[in-house]
Amino acid sequence: MTDLETLDRTLLLARQLSGGGPEVNLTILESLRSVRVGIVADRTNASSPSGQYLIATLSWLVLAQGCQLVIDCPDVDMVTALPAISGSRLIQGIADLSADLIPSSSSVVVSRSLEADLVFVIGSTSWTGNARRSWRLSGGSWWGRSQPVDSAGATWTSPLPVGAGVAAAIAAAEPFKFAIANTSTSEFAPPIPELLMRTDSATVRLLDEDMEWPGSSASPIDLGRVDLVSAGAISNALLHVLAGIPGLQMQARVFDDEMLEPSNLNRYSLARQSDLGRLKTEVLSEKLANSFRIEGIPSRFDEMTRTTAPCILVGADNLEARWLAQMSLPEWLGIGATGDFMTLTSEHPRTWPCAGCLHPHDDGVDLPIPTVSFVSYWAGLLLASRLLARAIRIPPTRSRQALLLWPLRLDLPASLAWVPVLENPDCPLGPHNLITQRSRRRPVTIKTGTAHSHY
C-alpha cells in the first residue's frame, strides 16, 4: 500500500484548488508530506475531556492528509475513552495512530521547543516559539474558534466535544491550503487563489447560546434507537463525536455492505491500516463496543432492509437511500452530504419539508468522489450536533433546517449559510402532505432512475 493509494481522494480534491491534472499528483503529495504541523498544549488543557478530544481529533485530521505531526504536550492519562485513541495515555495513543494510518505520516513528541511550519496552540496554553504560521484554538460546548496566537484563550473545560471538534475542523484546512500554496511548479494555475489564503481568525457557533451539556457518566443522556445508513466517512465522524461524550447512551444499527479499502483511510476517522479488508460495519461495532450498543448490518439500506427506527441518520452518497429513509417515516431524519469543498447537513422532523424536497434529483456523476479529512469530518460533526441538540430538547428552527458550509475560508461570511428547506413541488417522493400519511412499509415509487449522488 502506498501514499498514492491512501491519499487518492485527497489528491483529486487538491488538484481542483491547484488547477493541475493527474500529472501533478506526485508534486502535491510531496508537498503534503513535507508540511510539519505542531500542536502545543499544557497539562491543564490536555487533561480536560474537550482538550483531549481537540488534540486527538486535530492530530488525526492532520495525519490523514499525509502531513507530519509534531507535539509539545505532556503524555497525560485519558480522562474519557476515545475510540480513535488506543491505550490509556493521550500522546502514546496518537503515536500509535500515526503508525497505523497513512504510510508516510508520522508524529514526533518533543518536550520543550518544536520546529514546525504551522503551529496550533490549545486554549490558554502559553507559547513563545517560532513558526511560519501560528494560531490559538479556543471554544466552548457548541462553538470553536481559531485566532492569532497572541490572543487570549480560555482553558478548555467542557465535557462536550462538539466545540472542540469545531476548532479542530477549522484548523485542519490550514495545512492543506499551505501545502498547495507552497507547491512550486509551472503546471499550477489555481482557479481561485483566494481560497488558498490563510484564515487568520474564524468562529463557528452551532447554537445561538452556548448551553452547558446536562449529561454525565452519573446522569447519562440516552439517544434511544438510532439507525445509521452507511458506515462511511460521515458516519465515522458522527460516531467519533458521540463516543467522546461521557455517559452518552444509544442503541444503534449501521447499514453497509462494503469493506474497508486503502482509499478510505484519508477520511474515515475510526479506520486504520490494520482494519483494511474487513467489513466497515464490523470495524465500527468493534471500535465502539465500549461506548454504545451497535449492531452492524452488512447489507445496503434498501426496500427490504429499511428501518422503523424513530431516528435515522444518513451519510450515504446515494440519493435513493435518503429517499428510502424519508419514506420510512422516522420521527426525525438527519442527512449529511459533501460535495468537493462543501458540506450540506439537514434535519427533517416528520412534518417538515422532506429529504426529497432538499435532494430532488441525481447529478449524473458516478466517479470517485474527491474529498479530504476535514470536509467529511465537518459533515459528521454537524450532523452529530443536530442529534445532540434534539436529545436535550433544544427545539429546531425552520430557518436553520439546512446548513451549507464551505470550510476553506471560514473567515468569510458567505462560507456558512443556515437556510430553510421549502416544500418542493417537484419532490420525487410526491406531495409532502401525502408522504407523512403513507405507511412505513409501503413500497416506494421514485420518479427518477438510478439515484447515485455526487455527494
C-alpha positions in Angstrom: 0.0 0.0 0.0 1.3 3.4 -1.0 0.5 7.1 -0.1 -0.9 7.5 -3.6 -3.5 4.8 -2.8 -4.5 6.1 0.6 -4.5 9.8 -0.4 -6.1 9.3 -3.9 -9.3 11.2 -3.0 -7.3 13.9 -1.3 -5.2 14.4 -4.4 -8.3 14.6 -6.5 -9.6 17.5 -4.4 -6.2 19.2 -4.2 -6.0 19.3 -8.0 -9.2 21.3 -8.1 -7.5 24.0 -6.0 -4.2 23.8 -7.8 -5.6 23.8 -11.4 -3.4 20.9 -12.3 -4.1 17.5 -13.7 -3.1 13.9 -12.8 0.5 14.7 -13.8 0.9 16.9 -10.6 -0.2 14.2 -8.1 3.3 13.4 -7.0 4.2 17.1 -6.7 1.2 17.7 -4.4 1.8 14.5 -2.5 5.4 15.5 -1.7 4.2 19.0 -0.6 1.7 17.5 1.8 4.2 15.1 3.2 6.7 17.9 3.8 4.4 20.0 5.9 5.2 19.9 9.6 2.2 20.7 11.9 2.8 21.5 15.5 0.3 21.1 18.4 1.2 22.7 21.7 -0.8 22.1 24.9 -0.1 22.4 28.6 -1.2 19.9 31.2 -4.3 21.7 32.2 -5.8 21.9 28.7 -4.6 18.4 27.8 -6.3 16.9 30.9 -9.8 18.1 30.1 -12.2 16.0 28.1 -12.7 18.6 25.4 -9.0 19.5 25.3 -8.1 15.8 24.8 -10.7 15.5 22.1 -9.3 18.6 20.3 -5.7 17.3 20.4 -6.6 13.8 19.3 -9.0 15.0 16.5 -6.7 17.6 15.1 -3.9 15.0 15.1 -6.0 12.6 13.1 -7.2 15.3 10.7 -3.6 16.3 10.0 -2.1 12.8 9.8 -4.9 11.8 7.4 -3.7 14.4 4.9 -0.2 12.8 4.9 1.4 15.7 6.9 3.9 15.4 9.6 2.8 16.0 13.2 5.0 17.4 16.0 3.5 17.5 19.5 4.6 19.5 22.5 2.3 18.2 25.2 2.5 16.1 28.4 1.5 12.5 27.9 -1.4 12.7 30.3 -3.9 10.0 31.2 -7.0 9.8 29.1 -10.0 11.2 31.1 -12.5 10.0 28.5 -12.1 6.9 26.4 -11.9 7.8 22.7 -12.2 5.0 20.2 -9.7 6.6 17.9 -7.0 6.5 20.6 -5.8 3.2 21.9 -4.5 2.7 25.4 -4.7 5.0 28.5 -2.2 7.7 27.5 -3.0 10.6 25.1 0.3 11.1 23.3 1.2 7.5 23.1 -2.2 6.8 21.6 -1.6 9.5 19.0 1.8 7.9 18.2 0.1 4.5 17.8 -2.5 6.1 15.5 0.2 7.7 13.2 1.9 4.3 12.9 -1.4 2.7 11.6 -2.8 5.3 9.2 -1.1 6.9 6.1 2.1 5.0 5.3 4.5 8.0 5.4 2.8 10.2 8.0 4.3 10.3 11.5 4.1 12.0 14.8 7.0 13.2 16.9 6.8 14.1 20.6 9.0 16.9 21.9 9.2 18.2 25.4 10.1 21.9 25.1 10.6 23.5 21.8 9.4 22.4 18.4 10.1 23.2 14.8 7.1 23.3 12.5 5.6 25.2 9.6 2.2 25.6 11.2 1.6 25.6 15.0 -1.8 25.3 16.8 -1.8 26.3 20.5 -4.5 24.8 22.6 -6.7 27.0 24.8 -4.9 29.0 27.4 -1.5 27.3 26.8 1.5 29.7 26.9 3.8 29.5 23.8 6.6 31.8 22.6 8.1 29.7 19.8 8.5 30.4 16.2 6.6 29.1 13.2 5.7 30.3 9.7 2.1 30.5 10.8 0.5 30.0 14.2 -2.9 30.1 15.8 -4.7 29.7 19.1 -7.7 27.3 19.3 -10.4 28.1 21.8 -14.1 27.4 22.3 -16.9 26.2 24.4 -19.5 23.4 24.4 -21.1 24.3 21.0 -18.6 26.7 19.3 -15.0 26.7 18.3 -12.5 29.4 17.1 -9.1 29.9 15.6 -7.4 33.2 16.3 -3.9 34.8 16.3 -1.6 33.0 18.7 -1.0 36.2 20.7 -4.8 36.4 21.5 -6.1 35.5 24.9 -7.5 32.0 25.1 -9.6 30.3 27.8 -8.8 26.8 29.1 -10.8 24.0 27.6 -13.2 22.7 30.2 -16.4 21.5 28.6 -17.3 17.8 28.8 -19.0 18.1 25.4 -16.6 17.6 22.4 -18.6 19.5 19.8 -16.9 22.9 20.2 -13.5 21.1 20.3 -14.4 19.3 17.1 -15.3 22.7 15.5 -12.0 24.2 16.5 -10.1 21.1 15.1 -12.0 21.2 11.8 -11.4 25.0 11.4 -7.7 24.4 12.0 -7.3 21.3 9.7 -7.9 23.2 6.5 -4.7 25.3 7.0 -2.1 22.5 6.4 -4.0 21.6 3.2 -4.0 25.1 1.8 -0.4 25.7 2.9 0.8 22.6 1.1 -0.9 23.6 -2.2 0.0 27.3 -2.0 3.7 26.4 -1.4 4.0 23.9 -4.2 6.4 25.3 -6.7 5.5 24.2 -10.3 4.8 25.9 -13.5 1.9 23.5 -14.0 -0.1 25.1 -11.2 -2.7 27.8 -12.0 -5.1 28.0 -9.0 -8.5 28.9 -10.4 -9.5 30.8 -7.2 -6.2 31.9 -5.5 -8.2 33.5 -2.6 -9.3 30.0 -1.4 -5.6 29.2 -0.6 -5.2 32.3 1.6 -4.5 31.9 5.3 -7.5 32.2 7.6 -6.3 34.4 10.4 -9.4 34.1 12.6 -12.7 32.2 12.3 -15.5 31.3 14.7 -18.3 28.8 14.1 -21.3 28.6 16.6 -23.7 25.8 16.2 -26.2 27.2 18.8 -27.1 30.8 19.4 -26.3 30.3 23.1 -23.5 28.1 24.4 -25.7 25.8 26.6 -24.0 23.6 29.0 -24.3 19.8 28.3 -26.5 18.4 31.0 -25.3 14.8 30.8 -22.5 12.9 32.6 -21.5 9.4 33.4 -23.6 9.6 36.6 -26.6 11.2 34.7 -26.4 9.9 31.1 -28.3 11.1 28.1 -30.0 8.3 26.1 -30.4 8.9 22.4 -32.6 5.8 22.1 -32.8 3.7 19.0 -30.9 5.2 16.1 -30.2 3.7 12.6 -27.3 4.9 10.5 -27.4 4.5 6.7 -23.7 3.9 5.7 -20.6 3.1 7.7 -18.7 5.6 5.6 -16.7 8.8 6.4 -19.7 10.9 7.6 -21.0 8.1 9.9 -17.4 7.6 11.2 -17.1 11.3 12.1 -20.6 11.4 13.7 -19.8 8.3 15.9 -16.3 9.8 16.6 -18.0 12.8 18.1 -20.7 10.8 20.0 -18.1 8.4 21.5 -16.3 11.3 23.1 -19.2 12.2 25.3 -19.1 10.8 28.9 -22.1 8.6 29.7 -23.9 9.0 26.4 -26.1 6.0 25.6 -27.5 4.8 22.3 -28.8 1.6 20.7 -27.7 1.8 17.1 -27.7 -0.2 13.9 -25.4 0.6 11.0 -26.2 -0.5 7.4 -23.4 -1.0 4.9 -22.2 -3.9 2.8 -18.7 -2.7 1.8 -15.3 -3.5 3.1 -12.6 -1.0 4.0 -10.2 -0.1 1.2 -6.9 1.9 1.3 -8.6 5.0 -0.2 -10.9 5.2 2.8 -8.1 6.0 5.2 -7.9 9.7 4.3 -11.3 10.4 5.8 -12.6 7.5 8.0 -11.8 8.7 11.5 -12.2 5.3 13.1 -10.4 3.2 10.4 -6.8 2.1 10.4 -4.4 0.3 8.1 -4.8 -2.8 10.2 -8.6 -2.8 9.5 -8.3 -3.0 5.7 -10.2 -5.8 4.1 -12.8 -6.0 6.9 -16.4 -5.1 6.7 -16.9 -1.4 7.6 -19.8 -2.3 9.9 -17.7 -4.9 11.7 -14.9 -2.3 12.3 -17.4 0.3 13.8 -19.1 -2.3 16.0 -15.7 -3.4 17.4 -14.2 0.1 17.9 -17.3 1.4 19.6 -18.1 -1.7 21.8 -17.2 0.1 24.9 -19.2 3.2 24.0 -22.6 2.1 22.6 -24.7 -0.9 21.7 -24.1 -1.0 17.9 -25.3 -3.7 15.6 -23.6 -3.9 12.2 -25.9 -4.8 9.4 -23.7 -6.0 6.4 -26.3 -5.0 3.9 -27.3 -2.0 1.9 -30.2 0.1 3.1 -32.9 -0.8 0.6 -36.5 -1.6 0.2 -36.0 -5.0 2.0 -33.9 -3.7 4.9 -35.2 -0.2 5.5 -36.0 0.6 9.1 -38.7 1.6 11.5 -36.3 3.3 14.0 -37.6 6.6 15.3 -34.4 8.3 14.4 -32.4 7.8 11.2 -29.1 9.4 10.1 -28.0 9.1 6.5 -24.4 9.7 5.5 -24.6 7.6 2.3 -23.5 9.1 -1.1 -26.7 7.7 -2.6 -29.9 9.7 -3.2 -32.2 6.7 -3.1 -31.0 5.8 0.4 -32.0 9.3 1.5 -35.4 9.0 -0.1 -36.0 5.5 1.4 -35.1 6.7 4.8 -37.6 9.5 4.5 -40.3 7.1 3.3 -39.7 5.1 6.4 -41.4 8.0 8.3 -39.0 8.4 11.2 -39.8 10.9 13.9 -36.6 12.6 12.9 -34.2 12.3 10.0 -30.8 13.8 9.7 -28.8 13.9 6.5 -25.1 14.7 5.9 -23.6 15.2 2.5 -20.4 16.6 1.0 -19.5 17.8 -2.5 -15.9 18.7 -3.1 -15.3 21.5 -0.6 -18.9 21.9 0.5 -20.9 20.2 3.2 -24.7 20.1 3.4 -26.4 18.9 6.5 -30.1 19.0 7.3 -32.7 17.7 9.7 -36.2 16.6 8.8 -38.8 16.2 11.6 -41.7 14.3 10.3 -44.0 17.2 9.4 -41.2 19.4 7.9 -40.1 19.6 4.2 -38.5 16.2 3.4 -35.3 14.8 2.1 -36.8 14.6 -1.4 -37.6 18.4 -1.3 -33.9 19.1 -0.5 -32.3 16.4 -2.6 -34.8 16.1 -5.6 -32.5 14.7 -8.4 -29.3 12.9 -9.2 -26.5 15.0 -10.6 -25.5 12.1 -13.0 -21.9 11.8 -11.7 -20.7 8.3 -10.8 -17.0 8.8 -10.3 -14.5 8.6 -7.4 -15.5 11.4 -5.1 -12.8 14.0 -4.3 -12.6 14.6 -0.6 -10.3 15.3 2.4 -10.4 14.5 6.1 -11.7 17.8 7.3 -14.6 18.1 4.8 -16.0 14.7 5.7 -15.4 15.3 9.4 -17.4 18.6 9.2 -20.4 16.8 7.8 -20.4 14.2 10.6 -19.8 16.8 13.3 -22.6 19.0 12.1 -25.0 16.0 11.9 -23.9 14.9 15.4 -24.6 18.4 16.8 -28.2 18.3 15.5 -28.8 14.9 17.0 -27.4 16.0 20.4 -29.5 19.2 20.4 -32.6 17.1 19.7 -31.6 14.8 22.6 -31.6 17.6 25.1 -34.8 19.1 23.7 -33.5 22.2 22.0 -36.2 22.9 19.5 -35.1 23.0 15.9 -35.7 26.2 13.9 -37.2 26.1 10.4 -34.9 28.9 9.3 -31.9 26.7 10.2 -33.2 23.4 8.8 -30.2 23.1 6.5 -26.7 24.3 6.7 -24.3 24.9 3.8 -20.7 25.2 4.9 -17.5 25.7 2.8 -14.6 25.1 5.2 -11.6 26.6 3.3 -12.3 30.2 4.3 -14.5 30.3 7.3 -13.4 33.9 8.0 -15.7 34.9 5.1 -19.4 35.4 5.9 -20.5 33.5 2.8 -18.8 30.4 3.9 -21.6 29.4 6.2 -25.3 29.7 5.4 -28.2 28.5 7.5 -31.3 28.1 5.2 -34.8 26.9 5.4 -36.0 23.9 3.3 -39.0 24.7 1.2 -41.6 22.2 0.1 -40.7 21.3 -3.4 -43.5 20.8 -6.0 -41.1 18.5 -7.9 -40.2 16.4 -4.9 -39.5 12.8 -6.2 -41.4 11.4 -3.2 -44.6 13.1 -4.1 -46.7 15.8 -2.4 -45.4 16.4 1.1 -48.8 16.1 2.7 -49.1 12.6 1.3 -45.6 11.5 2.4 -46.5 12.0 6.1 -49.6 9.8 5.7 -48.1 6.8 4.0 -47.3 3.5 5.7 -43.7 3.0 6.7 -43.6 -0.3 4.8 -45.4 0.8 1.7 -43.3 0.1 -1.4 -41.6 3.3 -2.6 -42.1 4.6 -6.2 -39.4 7.0 -7.1 -39.8 9.2 -10.2 -36.1 9.1 -11.4 -33.9 6.1 -12.3 -30.5 5.4 -10.8 -30.0 7.7 -7.9 -26.3 7.9 -7.4 -25.2 11.2 -5.9 -22.0 13.2 -6.3 -22.1 13.8 -2.5 
